[in-house]
Amino acid sequence: MNIKGAIMRVFPEIPEFDEVDFSQYSTPYAAVLIAFFESGKSGLREFEEFVEKNGGTKADVGRFLISIFQYLLIRYRRYGDEKVEVPAFKVFLTLKGWLNENGFENDYTRLLHSFVGYLVDIAEKIAEKSDCELGLAYMKTAYLLTIEAEETFKEEYFSELKKTAQGMVAEIYRKCGINGGLPEKREKGC
């Protein structure tokens, strides 16, 4: 059974999955994943259509996506697996778009609340290993997520997290000799 190949088929835009150890990943969607892999199709939209044609629902797709993200975070937190950093960050951004577009905003809000701190930590680690441009892109994205979290949740933790991320962005600017301001949150619909 080639779960990794099937996951890579769902996420062709995340080639970094090739480095991830999926030997401990367990999912009730293994059969549909393998069938999707064997169909030769590729991409999240195609996977969604495949699941629905085979009796599944958008909720099943959402649960699968969340399970992938949670698995990556477990590998990161419990095993210190650096190979999951980029895929975890990219899957979270995919989740943000997919969940919000498909009516699962509450699931996204819960994920943001629970994991934005880890995403800032992951972005910092990616930035440390990347060139200035790529590192800055990840840190700016993490910073924007902290703004969203601070506006959504009124707990002090999120304000402190935003300040931390802001400092990390400023440090990259300083280290890389970049002049520029902090990114600002775009209004919805723009």
N, C-alpha and C positions, 0 to 999 in steps of 0.2 A: 504494500500500500504506500503510495507516494503522496503523503499529506503535504510535505514541503512543496513539491511540484504543483500541486493543486492550489495551494495558497499563493504561490508565485503567479499562477495563472489568473487568480482573482485580482492580484495587485501587480500587474506587469510594470507599473511605474515605480515600484519599490524593489529594484534589483538587489538591494542590501539584504533582502530576505534569504538570499542564497547562503549567507554566512551564519544564519540563525539555526540553532539546534532545536528542532521540533520533536525530538524523541520523547519528551515528556508531555507533549500537547495532547489532550484528550478532548474530543468533541462528539456530541451526538449527531453532528452534521458530516461525519466522516464519509458516509455512503454517498451523500449528495456531492460532496467535494470531489470524491474520486470519479463519480459519473460526469461531473463538470469537466474535470481534467481530461477524461477519455473522450469527451465530445469535441475537444480541440478548440473550444471557445475560449475567449480571454477578456478580462476586464470586469470591473464591479457591476456595471450596468448589465452586461451579458449574464453574469452570475445571478443577479437579481431576477432577470427574466427566466433563466433556467430553473431557479428555485420555484418561482410561481407556476411555471408550466408543469412542474412535477409535484404539485399539490402543497407547496410551502407558501409562506406569506412574507410580506415585508418585515414583520416582526421577527421571523426566523432569521432573515438576513441581518437585521440589527443585532440580534443576540449573537450570531456568529461573529460579526465585526467586533463587538464588545469583548467576546471571549478571546479573540486574537490579541487585542490590546491588553487585556488583563494578563494573558500568558506572558507577553513581552515584559510587562512591568514586574511580574513575579521573577522572571529570569534576571531582570535588572536589580531588583531589590534584594532578593534572596541569594543570588549567585554572583552578583557583581559582574554580570555578563555585558561587556562593553559592545558586543556585536549587535545587541538589540536596541541601542540608543537611537540611531537614525530611523530604523523601522518603527519603533514605538512612537516617536515624534510625528512621523508621517502618517501613521495609522490614526493617531489622535486627530490630526487635521482632516483626514478623510471622514472620520466619525462625526466630527463637528458639522461638516457639510451634509453628509448623508442623513444623519439623525434629524437635523433641523429641516431639511428638504422633505422628509418623509413623515413628518408629524410626530416625531419622537423627541420633541424639545426637552421634555422633563428628564429623559435619559441623558441627554447631553448635559443638562444643568447639573445632574448628579455626578457625572464624570468630571466636569470642570471643577466642581466643589472638592471632590475627593483627590484629584490627581494633578491639579495645576502646579502644586509645589514640586512634584516629581518632574514635571515637564520643564520647569525652570532649571532644576538641577541637571537634567539631561541636556538641555540646550547649552548650559555652561560647559559641560564636559565635551560636547560636540565642538563648541567654539574653541576650546583649548587645543583641539587636535586639527582644526581646519585653518585654511587661509583666512585672511581678514574678511573678505567678501562673504564667504559662506558662513563663517562664524557669526558675523554681524547679522546675517539674514535669520539664522536660527534664534539668536538672542533677541532681536527685535520682535520676532513672532511670539516668543515666550513673554516678552514684556507686554505686548498687546493682549495676550491671554490674561495676564495679571490685571490689566485695566478692566477687562470684561468681568473678571471674577470680583474685583473690588466693587464694581457697580452693581453686580448681581447679589452679592452676599455682603452683609454689613459688618461681618466679624473683623476685628482688628488684624487678625492674621493676614488677610488678603491685602490690606493697606501696607503692612510690613513687607509682604512678598513683592508687591509692586515696587517698593523702594529698593529692595534687594536687586530685582531684575533691572531697574533703572541704573543702579550703580554698575551692574555688569555690562550694560550697553555702553555706558560712559567709559568704562575701562577699556573696552575694545576700541572705541574711538581714540582714546589716548594712546594705547599701545600701537595702533595701526596708523596714527597720524591723520585721522579722518576728521574733517570739520563737518559738523552736522548736528541737527537737533534730534530729539527723541521722536519716534514715530507717534502719530496721533491716531486715535481710534476713528475709523470711518463710520459715518452714519449708515444705518441699514438702507439698502436700496441704491447706494452709490457705487 
